[in-house]
Every structure is written in C-alpha cells, then in structure tokens.
Amino acid sequence: MQGLQGFPQDLLSRIKTAIQQHPELADLFHDIGTHINTLTGPIQTNGQAPASKKRKLESDTSTADTYDSIAGISFSIPQRKKLKLEIGHSPEIGAIRGTNPTTGEAEFGIQYNNVEDCICLPVPEKAQPQYSFCILPTSGDDQLLFTVPGTKIKAEAIHSEQPVGEDQSYKDVVIKMLNKRLKKTKVIEPNEKDFVSTIAQAHRKGEKAVHVKAFRGSKDGFLFFLPTGIIFAFKKPLLFYPFHSIASISYTSVLQRTFNLNINVYSSNIITDNTPPNNNADTSTHEIEFSMLDQADFAGIDAYIKRRNLQDASMAEQRRAQKYNVNGIKNDNDSEVAHEEEEGELEKAQREAQDMEDEDEEDDENFDPGSEGESEG
C-alpha cells in the first residue's frame, strides 16, 4: 500500500488479512502509514528505526556517478522546496534527486533501478503552462513530484553533458534526459486520443484539458486517464492505478450534474505499491471511490474505460497477466469499434433512473384525486 512501504513483512501480512476481512479498513491503514511517514520519514525495509526525513542516497551511488542539473526547480513531494534537479548519467547506478543549491547536498532522490513509473502531467488551472513530473518508486523510497515551467529553458539554469538547443523547453529537456537513463520505464504523458475533457479551461482558453476534477474523500485533486493507467494527483501521496492492478471499474451516485467513479483494485496491489500480483497471489479486491466528477465528462471517461474492458471484471486476469507498454494499446480503433455499441454502466444507470422518473410522471398523470372518494362512496 502506498504509505506502508518498508513496514515489516509480518505486519504487512496482518494488515493485508485485516483488509481482506474488513475492506473498509484499507483507507485507515493507508492514512496511518502516510501520517507516520510524514512525521518520521519512511521506515527502513529491515524494520529498524525510521530513516531521517531528509533522505540521503547511498553514498556509493551519489559520489560514483556524474549528473546533469537544472537549477531552481520546485519540488512538492516529499517536501516543498526549490532545489537543483539532478539526473544521473548512469542507468545502472544513477538517480533522480533534489540537491540543496547552497550546500550541494542531496536532500532526497530515487535510484533508476527503483523507479517503477515516471509520469509527466500538465498542471491544471494555471495561467501559464506548467508540467509536473511524478516519479513513483517500486518500494522503499519517497515519491518525487517536481514542476517545471512550460517555457524555453534558460541557458544559465542548466548544466548538461549534451548541448541543449535554445528552442527546447524545460519539459522536453527533462523528458529527454530521463528517457535516456530510465531502466524499467519511459516517461508517460496523457494522450488526447485516450481522453479529452469537454469542459473549457477558463485559465487558458482554447487549450484542451486532459484531466477531470475529483475528490478522494475530502481531498481534492485531478484524475488523468493515461495510456497505461489512471492517476490521481497532485496531493501526497500520488495514487496511480496501472491497468494490471485494476479488477474492474463502475459508477455510483449518478446524478444530473455529477457521478462517482469506483476503481476496484487488487488488495495485493494496494499492499505492494502496484507491483503486478503473481498467479498465486490473493485475488481479493478493494474499492477506491472518486467522487464529484462532472457529468459533462462521463461519455469520454466511459469510452476510455470500455476501450480497455476495464468495466469487465472477467477480463481482469488478462490485464494481470500483461503489463502494457508505455505507448498503451495499439489497436485503440479496433477496440473502440468493438465496444461502441455496448451500453456502458453509466448510460445504463442514467437510463434506469430516467425510466423510473417517466413511470412516476405517468402515475401522476393517471392519478384522479376524486377516484378514492368515489370508490369509498
């Protein structure tokens, strides 16, 4: 579970058993783990005392590699600080880290071999374009979230082994650096072919939005529907559900203006930070609810879900057996054609609600206020 990284294995097993018996406790365990990490820093995987909140990379890694760097980058997770972003040269021993510009000391970071997913998202509701990079670890390390401006990179801000063109943006430079070094993944970005919101952006008119506002409990954020999964950002912790971790998706509280999206994920994925469960893993699930999604975006979301059979629990085993590549499903058009005539769960719920309203109206029209008295007389 995100927030429980590094807990002793016997304790994780007990937590997993408790969630299987009482699924409603999953949120509580998650919040407890997140709170402990916020106070003390993540617990070391050997179960010893908590590490310092200012996590240091292993000394042999931080000193053995050389780094490209970009000054003045705003980090939000694990701490809100403006630091120097450093990206190591070596895919084997390098890391992504935030470094204090005054002392030159690494404040926190993740080694490449521990990066499970790397996602670049446009930051919503900003007058000027900005992009946030979400670095999600396999285990142990803190998540990283840092934001770069959507402008061309300043020559004085960057130190790189490779020349950087004057017309390149901060975003393009960082993506190029990361894709060159990451071992298990590449940078994932939203694709307008997957999802585009129908709601106009007040801050940047004419630009298409690839996000949806939503709430997770009382926590507000944004859902992005990516080629490889669904992410809820930008509050701590970032919640990413790759396709292989999803058992099914459904809708509840379908109202005139809003609806809720329910993602049913495998309990084993919650415990182990979304790593794919093996064939012998427990198949119990836990439902994650995101509320107050705008009804205007239901058609686009439902189309995204149906293209990947995410509404179909019977397809879950196939998703668990296959991790999608960073380019997503290549036969989107074929899948869309195959499912365009199917009625999604949301449309079904709306139709049934409308049928009930029609029946009530029909009863009202047929009701004769004097008939009861006449029958009694």
VEXLUM-762291 format. One line per 8 residues: number of its first residue (from 1); their letters; for each residue x, y, z of N, C-alpha, C. Coordinates in steps of 0.05 Angstrom, whole numbers. Each point is the difference from the previous one (the first is absolute). Example, Ala and Ser with C-alpha at 12.3 -4.5 7.8 and 13.67 -1.06 7.14 Angstrom:
BEGIN
1 = AS = 264 -114 156 -18 24 0 18 24 0; -7 21 -14 16 24 1 -15 22 14;
END
This chain:
BEGIN
1 = MQGLQGFP = 17 -24 0 -17 24 0 17 25 0; -6 19 -16 15 25 0 -3 13 27; 22 5 13 0 9 28 10 -20 19; 0 -26 -8 9 -22 18 26 -12 -10; 14 13 -18 25 -10 -10 20 -3 23; 13 -23 1 21 -4 20 -10 -12 26; -26 -3 3 -10 -13 25 9 -29 0; 5 -12 23 8 -28 2 -20 -18 -14;
9 = QDLLSRIK = 11 -22 -13 -17 -17 -16 -23 -13 17; 7 -8 25 -21 -12 16 -23 19 6; 7 26 4 -20 20 5 -17 6 -25; 14 0 -23 -15 3 -25 -20 -22 -5; 9 -25 7 -18 -23 -3 -25 3 18; 4 9 24 -22 4 18 -19 22 -9; 12 21 -11 -16 22 -12 -16 -10 -23; 13 -15 -18 -14 -12 -23 -23 -17 8;
17 = TAIQQHPE = 4 -17 20 -21 -18 10 -24 17 11; 7 21 15 -21 17 11 -16 13 -22; 13 9 -22 -14 13 -22 -17 -20 -14; 9 -24 -3 -16 -21 -14 -25 -5 16; 2 -1 26 -23 -5 17 -18 24 4; 12 24 -1 -14 25 4 10 21 -20; -9 -1 -25 11 18 -21 -2 29 7; -19 8 17 -4 28 7 24 11 16;
25 = LADLFHDI = 18 -18 10 23 8 15 23 9 -17; -1 -5 -26 23 6 -18 8 29 2; -20 18 -1 6 28 1 13 8 26; -10 -12 22 11 6 26 30 -8 2; 6 -24 -9 29 -9 1 17 18 -18; -11 7 -23 14 18 -19 6 27 14; -20 12 13 4 26 12 19 -2 24; -1 -22 15 19 -4 22 28 -1 -10;
33 = GTHINTLT = 5 -16 -21 27 -3 -11 10 27 -11; -17 14 -14 8 26 -11 7 20 22; -16 0 21 5 18 23 26 -6 13; 6 -26 4 25 -8 13 24 9 -18; -3 -4 -26 22 8 -18 4 30 0; -23 15 2 2 29 1 15 10 24; -4 -14 23 13 9 25 29 -9 1; 6 -24 -9 26 -12 5 17 -6 -25;
41 = GPIQTNGQ = -13 0 -23 13 -10 -24 -6 -30 -2; 2 -11 -25 -7 -28 -3 17 -19 17; -12 -21 10 14 -20 16 18 -16 -18; 24 -7 10 18 -16 -16 -11 -28 -3; 7 -13 -22 -12 -26 -7 9 -22 19; 21 5 16 8 -21 18 -14 2 27; -19 19 2 -16 3 24 14 15 22; 24 12 -5 14 14 20 -13 28 4;
49 = APASKKRK = 13 17 15 -11 27 5 -5 15 -25; -20 18 0 -6 16 -24 24 16 -10; 2 3 -26 22 16 -11 -7 29 4; 20 17 -2 -4 29 2 -18 9 -22; -16 21 6 -18 10 -21 16 11 -24; 24 11 6 17 9 -22 16 -24 -10; -12 -15 -19 12 -26 -8 24 5 -17; 21 -15 5 24 2 -16 2 -24 -18;
57 = LESDTSTA = 11 4 -24 5 -23 -17 25 -14 10; 2 -25 -7 23 -16 8 26 14 -9; 20 1 18 24 15 -6 14 -9 -24; 0 -26 -5 15 -10 -23 -13 9 -26; -27 3 0 -14 9 -24 4 29 -5; -4 16 21 1 29 -3 28 10 -7; 21 -14 7 27 10 -6 11 -13 -25; -9 -23 -7 12 -14 -22 -10 10 -27;
65 = DTYDSIAG = -24 11 -1 -12 8 -26 4 30 -4; -3 9 -25 0 28 -6 -28 7 -8; -7 26 2 -28 9 -3 -3 24 -18; -22 -1 -16 -10 24 -12 -17 15 21; -2 26 -2 -15 14 20 -15 24 -12; -23 6 12 -16 23 -7 -7 15 26; 7 26 1 -3 15 25 -28 11 2; -8 5 26 -25 14 5 -25 -15 -5;
73 = ISFSIPQR = 0 -27 5 -23 -17 -5 -17 -3 26; -26 4 -2 -18 -2 23 -8 -29 5; 7 -10 23 -9 -27 9 -24 3 19; -19 -19 -2 -23 0 17 -1 -25 18; 10 -22 -10 1 -25 15 29 -11 -3; 12 -8 22 -10 -4 27 -1 26 17; 13 21 -10 1 26 14 -4 22 -19; -11 23 9 -3 24 -16 25 16 2;
81 = KKLKLEIG = 16 -1 -21 25 14 0 8 7 -29; 14 21 -4 12 6 -26 29 -9 1; 6 -20 -16 26 -13 0 12 -2 -28; 24 -10 -1 12 -6 -26 -8 -29 -7; -12 -4 -23 -7 -26 -10 25 -13 -12; 7 -23 9 24 -14 -11 -9 -27 -11; 10 -6 -24 -7 -25 -14 26 -14 -7; 4 -23 13 26 -15 -4 3 -10 -28;
89 = HSPEIGAI = 26 -3 -8 6 -10 -27 -3 -30 -3; 7 -15 22 1 -29 -2 -27 -13 5; -11 -15 -19 -25 -15 5 3 -21 22; 24 -9 5 5 -22 20 1 11 28; 14 22 4 4 10 28 -10 28 4; -12 13 -21 -9 27 2 -26 3 14; -8 25 4 -24 6 15 -12 27 -10; -25 4 8 -13 26 -3 -1 12 28;
97 = RGTNPTTG = 10 24 4 1 10 27 -2 31 1; -8 9 23 -1 29 6 23 8 17; 16 19 -8 24 8 14 -1 29 10; 9 4 24 1 26 12 20 17 -16; -9 23 -12 18 16 -17 23 13 16; -4 3 26 21 13 17 21 -20 9; -10 -22 11 19 -20 11 9 -21 -20; -16 -3 -21 7 -21 -20 -8 -28 10;
105 = EAEFGIQY = -14 -1 23 -8 -26 12 -27 -9 -11; -1 -26 -7 -25 -12 -10 -21 -1 23; -23 12 -4 -21 0 20 -16 -27 -1; -6 -9 -24 -15 -25 -4 2 -8 -29; -7 -24 -6 1 -10 -27 -7 -29 -3; -1 -9 -25 -7 -28 -6 20 -10 -21; 12 -23 5 18 -13 -19 -16 -11 -23; 12 1 -24 -14 -9 -24 -12 -29 3;
113 = NNVEDCIC = 16 -17 12 -9 -28 2 -24 -3 19; -8 21 14 -23 -1 18 -23 17 -11; 2 10 -25 -22 16 -11 -19 -19 -15; -24 -2 10 -21 -17 -13 -14 15 -22; -8 25 5 -14 16 -20 9 29 1; 0 12 -23 8 29 -2 -21 13 -18; -15 19 11 -23 12 -14 3 30 -1; -4 12 -23 1 29 -4 -29 9 -5;
121 = LPVPEKAQ = -10 19 17 -27 9 -2 -1 31 -3; -17 10 -17 -5 29 0 -14 9 25; 9 21 12 -12 10 25 -26 16 -6; -23 -9 9 -25 14 -6 -2 27 14; -17 17 -11 -9 25 12 23 19 6; 19 1 -19 22 19 2 -1 18 -25; 5 26 4 -1 19 -22 22 -6 -20; 23 -8 10 23 -7 -17 5 -30 1;
129 = PQYSFCIL = 6 -12 -22 4 -29 0 22 -9 19; -5 -21 15 19 -13 18 -4 -30 -3; 21 -15 6 -1 -29 -2 13 -12 25; -15 -20 12 10 -14 23 9 -28 -7; 23 -8 11 11 -26 -4 -5 -17 25; -14 -22 -3 -6 -18 22 18 -24 -2; 19 -3 19 18 -23 0 -9 -19 22; -9 -24 -8 -12 -19 18 19 -24 4;
137 = PTSGDDQL = 8 -5 25 19 -21 6 -13 -28 1; 16 -20 -5 -9 -28 3 -5 -5 30; 18 9 17 -3 -4 29 21 17 14; -5 5 25 20 11 18 3 30 -1; 6 12 -24 5 28 -2 -26 17 1; 3 26 6 -22 18 -2 -7 4 -30; -25 6 -5 -7 10 -26 13 27 -4; 4 7 -26 10 27 -6 -20 14 -18;
145 = LFTVPGTK = -5 26 6 -16 16 -17 13 27 -3; 8 7 -25 12 26 -5 -13 12 -25; 1 27 -1 -15 14 -21 19 19 -15; -2 0 -26 16 17 -17 -18 19 -16; 9 24 -7 -16 18 -16 -2 -10 -29; -21 9 -14 -4 -8 -28 15 17 -20; 20 16 10 15 18 -17 26 -13 -10; 13 14 -17 26 -9 -10 20 1 23;
153 = IKAEAIHS = 18 -19 1 19 -2 22 21 22 -2; 7 10 24 21 21 1 27 -13 -1; 18 11 -16 26 -12 -3 16 0 26; -4 21 16 15 2 25 -11 -19 21; -24 -12 -4 -12 -18 20 9 -28 -3; 11 -8 -23 5 -28 -5 30 -6 -3; 8 -23 11 26 -10 -4 -3 -29 -11; 8 -5 -25 -5 -25 -13 24 -10 -16;
161 = EQPVGEDQ = 4 -26 -1 21 -11 -16 -5 2 -29; -26 3 -7 -8 3 -28 -10 29 -5; 7 12 -23 -10 27 -5 -30 1 -2; -11 22 10 -29 4 0 -7 23 -18; -18 -5 -18 -7 21 -19 -16 23 13; 2 24 -12 -13 23 12 -30 -2 -1; -11 -16 -19 -28 -2 -3 -13 -22 16; 16 -15 16 -11 -22 16 -11 10 26;
169 = SYKDVVIK = -23 -12 8 -13 8 25 11 -16 24; -6 9 24 8 -15 24 -11 -28 -2; -25 -2 -7 -13 -26 -1 14 -19 -20; 5 10 -24 13 -17 -20 28 -9 9; 15 18 13 27 -7 8 -1 -22 22; -18 3 19 -2 -19 22 -9 -27 -10; -20 -1 -18 -9 -25 -11 23 -14 -16; 15 15 -15 22 -11 -15 21 -12 18;
177 = MLNKRLKK = 6 14 22 20 -10 19 -9 -25 13; -25 0 9 -11 -24 15 -2 -24 -19; -11 4 -23 -4 -23 -19 27 -13 -7; 21 16 0 27 -10 -7 10 -18 22; -9 4 26 12 -14 22 -18 -20 14; -26 4 -1 -18 -18 15 2 -29 -10; 0 -19 18 4 -28 -7 -25 -15 -6; -21 3 17 -24 -17 -1 -23 14 -14;
185 = TKVIEPNE = 1 26 -5 -23 14 -11 10 24 -16; -18 13 -13 5 26 -13 -20 20 11; 4 25 -6 -19 21 10 -27 -4 -14; -21 -1 15 -27 -3 -10 -14 27 1; -14 7 -22 -15 25 -1 -29 -6 -8; -19 18 8 -27 -3 -9 -1 2 -31; -19 -14 -12 -3 1 -29 -29 8 -6; -4 19 -17 -27 9 -6 -16 -21 -14;
193 = KDFVSTIA = 13 -21 -11 -15 -22 -11 -13 -17 21; 11 1 25 -11 -15 22 -23 15 13; 4 25 6 -21 16 13 5 29 -3; -22 15 -6 0 29 0 -25 10 14; 3 18 18 -24 10 14 -16 19 -18; -26 0 4 -17 18 -15 -3 27 13; 11 2 24 -3 25 15 22 19 -8; -8 24 -7 20 21 -9 17 9 23;
201 = QAHRKGEK = 26 5 -5 18 9 20 -2 31 2; -8 9 23 -3 29 3 27 14 1; 21 -14 9 26 13 3 15 2 -26; -4 -19 -18 13 0 -26 -20 -8 -21; -15 20 -9 -22 -5 -18 11 -11 -27; -15 -19 -11 8 -12 -25 18 -24 3; 11 -5 23 17 -23 5 -16 -23 11; 4 -24 -10 -15 -23 9 10 -10 27;
209 = AVHVKAFR = -18 -8 17 7 -11 26 0 -30 -1; 19 -13 13 1 -29 0 -4 -11 29; -13 16 16 -4 -7 28 -30 3 7; -7 -11 23 -26 3 12 3 6 29; -15 20 10 0 5 29 -14 -22 15; 11 -7 23 -13 -22 16 8 3 29; -14 -15 17 7 0 29 5 -29 8; 20 -4 17 5 -25 13 -5 4 29;
217 = GSKDGFLF = -24 -6 10 -8 8 27 -3 30 0; 14 13 18 -1 30 1 23 12 -15; 17 -16 -12 24 10 -14 -7 5 -29; 4 25 -9 -6 6 -28 25 -4 -17; -4 -5 -26 22 -5 -18 -10 -3 -28; 17 -12 -17 -7 -4 -28 6 -28 -9; -18 -11 -15 3 -27 -12 10 4 -29; 21 -16 -7 10 0 -27 -2 -29 -11;
225 = FLPTGIIF = -11 -3 -24 -4 -26 -12 22 -4 -21; 20 -16 9 25 -3 -15 0 -25 -18; 19 -2 -18 2 -24 -17 5 -26 16; 10 3 25 7 -24 16 -16 -3 26; -16 20 7 -15 -2 25 -12 27 7; -10 2 24 -14 24 10 15 10 25; 5 26 0 15 12 22 -17 23 12; 1 2 27 -13 22 15 23 17 11;
233 = AFKKPLLF = 1 25 -7 21 18 8 -13 27 8; 14 17 15 28 1 5 6 0 30; -19 -9 16 5 0 28 16 -25 8; 11 1 24 16 -23 10 -18 -19 15; 1 -26 -7 17 -12 -20 -13 -1 -27; 16 0 -21 -11 -4 -27 -11 -28 -3; -23 -3 -12 -13 -26 -2 -1 -8 -29; 15 -21 -7 0 -10 -28 -9 -28 -1;
241 = YPFHSIAS = -19 -5 -18 -12 -27 -4 5 -9 -29; 23 -15 -4 4 -11 -27 -21 -20 -6; -4 -5 -26 -21 -18 -8 1 -27 13; 24 -11 4 2 -27 11 -8 -1 29; -3 23 13 -8 0 28 -30 3 4; -14 4 -23 -29 6 1 -16 -26 -5; -18 -6 18 -18 -23 -4 -24 9 -17; -11 23 7 -23 11 -16 -5 28 9;
249 = ISYTSVLQ = -16 14 -16 -7 28 5 -31 2 -3; -12 15 19 -29 3 -2 -7 29 9; -26 7 -1 -9 26 7 -21 -2 21; -1 21 18 -21 2 20 -9 29 2; -21 5 14 -11 27 5 -1 16 -26; -13 -12 -19 -3 13 -26 -22 21 2; 7 25 0 -19 22 3 0 17 -25; -16 21 0 -3 16 -24 26 14 -7;
257 = RTFNLNIN = 15 8 19 24 16 -5 27 -14 7; -1 -20 17 24 -14 8 -4 -30 2; 22 -14 2 -1 -29 5 26 -8 14; 1 -24 11 23 -11 14 13 -22 -17; 26 -1 0 15 -21 -14 12 -19 21; -6 -26 -3 10 -20 20 19 -19 -14; 26 1 9 20 -17 -11 5 -23 19; -6 -25 -9 3 -23 17 28 -12 -6;
265 = VYSSNIIT = 18 3 20 28 -8 -4 6 -25 17; 20 -15 -8 8 -24 15 13 8 26; -8 -13 22 12 6 26 30 -4 0; 9 -20 -15 29 -5 -1 14 24 -13; -13 14 -19 13 23 -12 0 23 19; -20 3 17 0 21 20 23 -3 19; 4 -25 9 22 -5 19 27 4 -12; 4 -9 -25 27 -1 -11 5 22 -21;
273 = DNTPPNNN = -13 24 4 6 22 -16 -5 -4 -30; -21 -14 -7 -9 -4 -27 18 -18 -17; 17 -16 13 15 -20 -15 -19 -22 -9; 4 -12 -23 -19 -20 -10 -1 -24 18; -24 -9 8 -2 -24 16 7 -25 -16; 11 -20 13 6 -25 -15 -24 -17 -1; 2 -22 -14 -24 -18 -4 -10 -11 26; 17 -3 20 -8 -12 25 -9 21 20;
281 = ADTSTHEI = 1 26 -8 -8 21 19 -29 0 6; -7 11 22 -28 2 8 -15 19 -19; -24 -7 -8 -15 15 -19 -22 18 12; 1 4 27 -19 17 12 5 29 -9; -21 16 0 1 27 -11 -9 20 21; 6 25 -6 -8 23 17 -9 22 -18; -22 13 6 -11 21 -17 9 27 9; 11 15 -20 9 28 5 -21 18 -14;
289 = EFSMLDQA = -12 18 15 -21 17 -11 10 29 -4; -4 10 -24 5 28 -7 -27 13 -5; -6 22 13 -26 12 -1 -1 27 -13; -24 8 -7 -6 27 -11 13 5 -27; 2 -20 -17 9 4 -27 -23 14 -16; 8 18 -18 -20 15 -15 -14 -18 -20; -27 1 -1 -15 -16 -18 7 5 -29; 10 24 -6 7 7 -28 22 -17 -11;
297 = DFAGIDAY = 16 -13 18 23 -16 -9 -6 -30 1; -25 -8 6 -4 -29 4 3 -15 -26; -8 11 -23 2 -14 -25 29 -6 -7; 17 20 3 29 -5 -6 13 -20 19; -7 2 25 11 -19 20 -11 -29 -6; -25 -2 -5 -12 -26 -5 12 -13 -26; 5 17 -20 12 -11 -24 29 -10 5; 15 15 17 27 -8 7 -1 -27 15;
305 = IKRRNLQD = -19 -3 19 -3 -25 15 -7 -23 -17; -19 4 -18 -10 -22 -17 21 -9 -21; 16 19 -9 21 -7 -20 19 -21 11; 3 1 27 19 -18 13 -13 -22 16; -27 -2 -3 -15 -21 14 3 3 31; 5 24 10 4 3 28 -26 -3 16; -23 3 -14 -25 -4 14 -6 -30 3; 16 -17 -13 -6 -28 -2 18 -16 19;
313 = ASMAEQRR = -10 -9 23 16 -15 19 11 -26 -12; -14 -11 -19 8 -25 -12 26 3 -16; 7 24 -7 25 5 -15 24 6 19; -5 0 26 20 8 19 25 -18 -1; -4 -27 -3 22 -18 -1 19 6 -23; -12 8 -23 17 6 -23 16 25 6; -12 20 14 15 24 6 22 -6 20; -5 -18 19 21 -7 20 23 -15 -13;
321 = AQKYNVNG = -5 -14 -21 21 -16 -13 16 17 -19; -9 24 -6 14 16 -20 4 28 10; 25 9 1 5 28 6 2 15 -26; -16 20 -4 0 15 -25 26 16 -2; 9 4 -26 23 17 -4 -7 29 2; 20 18 0 -5 28 6 -15 13 -22; -2 -12 -23 -16 12 -22 -29 -8 1; -7 -17 19 -28 -8 4 -9 -20 -21;
329 = IKNDNDSE = -26 -3 -2 -12 -20 -19 2 11 -28; 10 -16 -18 4 10 -27 -25 -2 -18; -18 -18 8 -24 -4 -17 -24 14 12; 4 26 8 -21 16 12 -24 1 -19; 5 4 -26 -23 3 -18 -16 -26 -2; 14 -23 -1 -15 -25 -1 -16 -4 25; 12 6 23 -14 -4 25 -24 18 2; 3 25 -10 -22 19 2 -23 -10 -17;
337 = VAHEEEEG = 6 -10 -24 -21 -10 -17 -14 -23 13; 15 -18 13 -11 -24 11 -19 7 23; 4 23 13 -15 6 24 -19 24 -3; 0 13 -24 -15 24 -2 -30 -4 3; -9 -26 -5 -28 -5 1 -9 -10 28; 20 -5 17 -7 -10 27 -10 23 17; -18 -6 17 -10 20 19 17 0 25; 13 23 6 16 2 24 -16 0 25;
345 = ELEKAQRE = 13 -5 22 -15 -1 26 -12 27 7; 14 21 -8 -11 27 7 -25 5 -16; 1 -6 -27 -24 5 -16 -23 -18 10; 6 -25 8 -21 -17 11 -13 11 25; 17 10 18 -10 12 25 -18 24 -6; 10 17 -20 -16 23 -7 -27 -8 -12; 1 -20 -18 -24 -9 -13 -20 -10 20; 9 -17 20 -17 -11 20 -12 22 17;
353 = AQDMEDED = 17 20 7 -11 23 16 -21 15 -16; 5 4 -26 -20 14 -16 -25 -16 -3; 2 -26 -3 -24 -17 -1 -17 2 25; 14 1 23 -15 3 25 -14 26 1; 13 22 -9 -12 26 0 -25 0 -19; 3 -13 -23 -22 -1 -19 -24 -14 12; 6 -23 14 -22 -15 13 -14 17 21; 16 15 15 -13 17 21 -17 21 -13;
361 = EEDDENFD = 10 12 -22 -16 21 -14 -26 -12 -11; 2 -25 -11 -23 -13 -11 -21 -6 21; 10 -8 24 -18 -5 22 -14 25 9; 16 23 0 -12 25 7 -22 9 -19; 6 -5 -26 -20 8 -21 -25 -17 2; 2 -25 8 -23 -18 2 -15 3 26; 11 14 19 -12 2 26 -24 18 0; -23 -9 9 -24 16 1 -6 5 30;
369 = PGSEGESE = 3 25 8 -3 6 29 -28 -6 10; -20 -2 -17 -27 -5 9 -7 -30 0; 17 -17 -11 -7 -28 -3 -2 -15 26; 18 9 19 0 -14 26 -26 4 15; -9 26 -1 -25 6 14 -24 -14 -13; 1 -2 -27 -22 -12 -14 -2 -30 7; 23 -13 2 0 -29 5 -11 -5 28; 6 19 19 -9 -4 27 -29 4 2;
377 = G = -10 18 -17 -28 7 2 -17 -21 -12;
END
